[in-house]
Structure formats: structure tokens, C-alpha cells
């Protein structure tokens, strides 16, 4: 429509495309890089979370606890793992269940301090600290995403881009040249911008299993091999 009107009324002007790049391309690339870094950080924290819980489980298995207490500890560790994954998958809406599971695990181990031994409990506490840190980072990644104002800015400029860009393209290729060249360039440019915006939107939340590059949370479940 914009291209048709521009040709009909001979609307052309010359705007420096550097301005377009700064106004549209730079913010889009910035948000994509931010979303990609958040995804990579999520992978790191998921690995640390699972590894810490697995280490706690192995330490408890090698302790002097009775078999039934070892099984209870393992069940509590599995609850901690599943609780966080349920939150990240939006199965539950708050972290209350996950926080309760972590506290329950630590309280149980603390109650067995005399059997486990102070040194072993200190080792467990250090790895549980890693569990707390990684879980809180994952909660932050899940909750705080790209600023809404920046996303709105990018989306607005994606839609008004043809209004600004089309007369400039006509000016550069010449109004006497076939219009289909202008149509092709404008459609291609708009396709690129919309694709970049959609890529950012899909990468922004890596846990919903809607994008092809989303994180498979099942791989980070403590019981993934079963």
C-alpha cells in the first residue's frame, strides 16, 4: 500500500540509511544478543543445579545414614529438582513449593547431623549453596526478560519501517524503473526485520518448549535416565 501510494503521488526523498540502522537494526540485534546470553546462562545454571543436587545425593549415599534415611533424602532431592522444573515449565506459578522442598531437605539432613557428621554436613551445605544460587538465577531468568519498553520500541519501528523506507528506495533506484524492484526490496527488508523480531521473541523465554531452540528441561531432571 505504501509503495503504491508513493508511486501514485511520486513521493520520494533521500534519508541516510545509517539512521534506519541505528533506529531499528541496532536495538533488534541488541535484544537478540541479550536473549541468547540469557539462554546460555540458563543452561549453565541448570547444569550447576542438577550437578549440585546429584553430588549431595552421592555424599549422602556414602555416609553412615541408614538405608531408609538415604531413600528419604533421595526422595527429597528429587522433589527439589522436580519443583524447580515445574516452576520453569509454568506447571506451578510460584516458587513456594520449590523453596519449601529445599528447606525440607536441609532440615532433614540437619536432624541427622550426629549420624552424618559435622564435616560431611558442611560439604553438603556447600553444594546446597550452589543449588540455592543456581535456582535463584533461573528464577530471575524466568521472571525478568527483555524490557517491555524496548520490545515495544522495536515492534513499532518494524511496522512503520515501510513508511520511512519506501520513498527512499524509490529515490535510489529511480522512479522510472519498474515498480516490482521496489516491491521486492521493501518486502524482503520487512521480512528480515519481522524474522529478527520473532527470533528474539522465541529465544527470550527458553523454557516454554514453543521454539525450536528451547531448552529441554527433562534433560536436567535428576531422574532423566529413568
Residue pairs with C-beta under 8 A, 6 or more apart in sequence:
2 162
2 163
2 166
2 186
3 162
3 166
3 170
3 179
3 182
3 183
3 186
5 11
6 12
6 166
6 167
6 170
6 182
7 170
7 175
7 179
7 182
10 175
11 167
11 170
12 167
12 168
12 170
12 171
12 175
13 167
13 168
13 171
14 168
14 171
14 172
15 164
15 168
17 168
20 161
20 164
20 165
23 157
24 154
24 157
24 158
24 161
24 193
27 150
27 153
27 154
27 157
28 154
28 193
28 196
28 197
28 200
29 196
31 146
31 150
31 151
31 154
31 200
31 204
32 196
32 199
32 200
32 203
34 146
35 146
35 200
35 203
35 204
36 203
38 141
38 145
38 203
38 204
38 206
39 203
39 206
39 213
39 215
41 137
41 141
42 138
42 141
42 206
42 207
42 215
43 215
45 134
45 135
45 137
45 138
45 141
46 134
46 138
46 215
46 217
46 220
47 220
48 130
48 133
48 134
49 81
49 84
49 130
49 131
49 134
49 135
49 138
49 220
50 81
50 220
50 221
50 222
51 130
52 127
52 128
52 130
52 131
52 134
53 77
53 80
53 81
53 127
53 131
53 222
54 222
55 127
56 77
56 124
56 127
56 128
56 131
57 73
57 74
57 77
57 222
59 120
59 123
59 124
59 127
60 70
60 73
60 74
60 109
60 116
60 124
61 70
63 70
63 115
63 116
63 117
63 120
64 115
64 116
64 117
65 73
65 112
65 115
65 116
66 115
69 112
69 115
72 108
73 105
73 108
73 109
76 101
76 104
76 105
76 108
77 105
77 222
78 222
78 223
79 101
79 104
79 105
80 98
80 101
80 102
80 105
80 131
81 220
81 221
81 222
81 223
82 221
82 222
83 92
83 97
83 98
83 100
83 101
84 98
84 135
84 138
85 217
85 218
85 220
85 221
86 92
86 97
86 98
87 94
87 95
87 97
87 98
87 139
87 142
88 138
88 142
88 207
88 217
89 207
89 208
89 209
89 217
90 207
90 208
95 139
98 135
102 128
102 131
102 132
102 135
105 128
106 125
106 128
109 116
109 121
109 124
110 121
113 121
116 124
142 205
142 207
145 204
145 205
146 200
146 204
151 201
154 197
154 200
155 197
158 190
158 193
158 194
158 197
161 189
161 190
161 193
162 186
162 190
165 186
165 189
166 182
166 186
169 182
169 185
169 186
170 182
173 181
173 182
173 185
202 210
202 211
202 212
202 213
202 214
203 211
203 213
206 213
206 214
206 215
207 214
207 215
207 217
208 214
209 216
209 217
218 224
